[in-house]
Amino acid sequence: MEMVTIYLMGKKYEVPSNLTIMKAMEYAGYQLLRGCGCRNGFCGACTTIYRIKGETELKVCLACSTQVEDGMYIATLPYFPLVKQVYDIEKVKPTEQIMMQLYPEIYACIGCNACTKRCTQGLNVMQYIAYAQRGEFEKCAEESFDCVMCGCCSSGCPAGISHPQVAMLARRLTGKYIAPNCEHLDIRVEEIARGDFKATMEALMQKPLEELKELYNNREIEK
Amino acid sequence: MYHNPEILESLKKVEATRQERFANKDNIARMTADEKDAILKAYHPDYKEENFVNLTVGVNKGDKVPHELAAYLQAHSRIKGKKIDLTKPAYDVDVLVIGGGGAGSSAAIEAHEAGANVMIVTKLRIGDANSMMAEGGIQAADKPNDSPAIHYIDVMGGGHFANKPELVHKLVTEAPDAIQWLNHLGVEFDKTEDGTMVTTHGGGTSRKRMHACKDYSGAEIMRTLRDEVLNRGIPVVEFTSAIELIKDTEGKIAGAVLMNMETEEIMVARAKCVVIATGGAGRMHYQNFPTSNHYGATADGLVLGYRAGAKLLYADTLQYHPTGAAFPEQILGALVTEKVRSLGAQLVNKNGVAYIHPLETRDVNASGIIRECSDRDNGVDTGTGKAVWLDTPMIEMIGGEGTIMKRIPAMHRMFAKYGIDIRKEPILVYPTLHYQNGGLEISPNGMTGIPNLFVAGEAVGGIHGRNRLMGNSLLDIIVFGRNAGKESAKAAKDVKLAKLTLSHVAKYEKELKEAGVDTKLVSPKLLPNYARNRKDI
């Protein structure tokens, strides 16, 4: 087994080179109580800062999906204090004003691009903030869609922007107000409320097992 | 990029047969009912009798469950020997929701909407849950060629007709409303320009009713629900577990004993109603399977409920998702969404043969992979075990270039991190422990046999029978989560709590002793122990 030297919160450990940072911590003996969630890059719980020995750049990553490297100095950041403004989704409107009201700091963006460089998902964070500034919420939503809200972007922002929360607002505004309404869904909800399927469903629930099996085994499958 | 010579040799065969498989893709036969029964009995882990034991204590005494679950159901309470003052609750609420995933959050939102004083307690953070990791989609019969009745038949057949009909009825008839509710909260479903939902098949569906948000369906739903919980100011107590339920002297539920995960401080939450929304059990690693599940999936709710006298249903049936990542080692067991097969990727053995229809139900496809990798010796050796191919490049042959980045960007990202481009290279998969089909039994109002104890989400048993279809779990957490929230808020209005007691815990300890259960384990498990050189905590 090939081993590498890493430093967890400053303490030196030898760990197998094929491990992720998260698994290396467990290999070193940590029982994680924080900074560990889905263990596969979807939840953003395991934000981690590291520097490679001999290099100057401080990097951020998700511990669950980053492989250890020799000479890695690792510090976990299991909680990042993002600013989340509260609002009533029924009352807000998808206009530029809402961003000015709730997240005015986005207009203080100096264009340094530190957010984009730090994104663990490889998203163009500065670009989606620019869309948010202009009230182009649909574009902001699309550009930010794969965000796991780990907060790495915000950890380096000189303007103090909580990018993931800005994007969250833009996505909800898009989903609710901007995306086209789904008519067939509305119709079906109405049909059910009206009781259109009541008799069929009740009859189906009363069917003997053998009859139900027949229906299942001979059902037509949409191509 | 693969380097191992054995993998490369098999990969060549997969590439060599791809054109021909593509041409014949609509001619792969579906299995007959008898063939399905036979393959399940021979290869599905649920049928490996030696991995199950019968419970000797509690309301399900005599029923078989996985031996790992039995050990935790029949373990000591974490409060054994501790003095707990039930007269000074740290929290006093109408509705206590245990668990901050999709079911718990939906329940909290609806309870709040109904005017209840509701609180969420979760051992990690709100949103740290299997809901966040659900990739493929959510079912609802909302298209003109579909109906709740057709959905009902699919669910019952997929569950081997063991499902509780009244729960399935609720699931399918309230599905369109659940989608509409989410959409109105701002969830961005994949739609065409005129608003039509983009829907696909899942394994075992007879209509294309899988709604999705790319392959971040669960993440998009979960982060929206979380945002809504926070907007409403619903208190969320994080990094705090529930370690025991509290009853009153009349036998009604009355709250829970809580523990701060870091300081181990014990607190009491008094509540008129409790909703168990603790999710699944993948981290129990039944039969030593890897899991696609969240870190906190340790069957806590089953243990809490069972010790309080709530009944389990189908706790012996687990879902092994056919396509867990089998390579590289760093992501062993991680979920490869069924949507990959919905979009056309075939399951192919080491000789380049598409040996099964890719959209058989999950239990059948998992059994098929196990058969290829055992008796038939058609598995590829990955270095950590055997696997079959999931031929992802076929997706773009069917759907056109760009389909993968548009429809399954998360899958592309997961493998790209390890140098595998799924647009050009197929991936190696093997079944992974994915879902707890069984759980605590409820009535259609969401309540267990214990007055005012509700359950929602994966901790419920009976909705999906003995096998759940893709897309019905995201659906069930919303339908039954909302239901538990509304019903518990309603029930709480008339509750007058008597004196609080933990006598059921002492009684259970006594039963353990009488049954001769000799164990040092304490439960619920709360978190798996992956720390090297450490005993189980």
Interface residues (C-beta under 8 A of the other chain):
Chain A: N18 L19 T20 K23 E26 Y27 A28 G29 Y30 Q31 L32 L33 R34 C36 G37 C38 R39 N40 G41 F42 C43 A45 S65 Q67 K84 V86 Y87 D88 I89 Q121 G122 A141 F145 D146 V148 M149 M168 R171 R172 L173 T174 G175 K176 A179 P180 N181 C182 E183 H184 L185 D186 R188 V189 I192 F197 T200 M201 L204 M205 L209 L212 K213 L215 Y216 N217 R219 E220 I221 E222 K223
Chain B: D26 R30 A33 L124 R125 G127 D128 M132 M133 A140 A141 D142 K143 P144 N145 S147 P148 A149 I150 Y152 I153 D154 M156 G157 F161 P165 E166 H169 V172 T173 E174 P176 D177 I179 Q180 N183 H184 L185 G186 V187 E188 F189 K191 E193 D194 G195 T196 M197 H201 S206 R207 K208 K214 Y216 G218 A219 E220 R223 T224 D227 E228 L230 N231 G233 F239 M261 E262 S292 H294 Y295 E329 Q330 I331 A334 L335 P409 A410 R413 M414 K417 L527 N529 Y530 A531 R532 N533 R534 I537
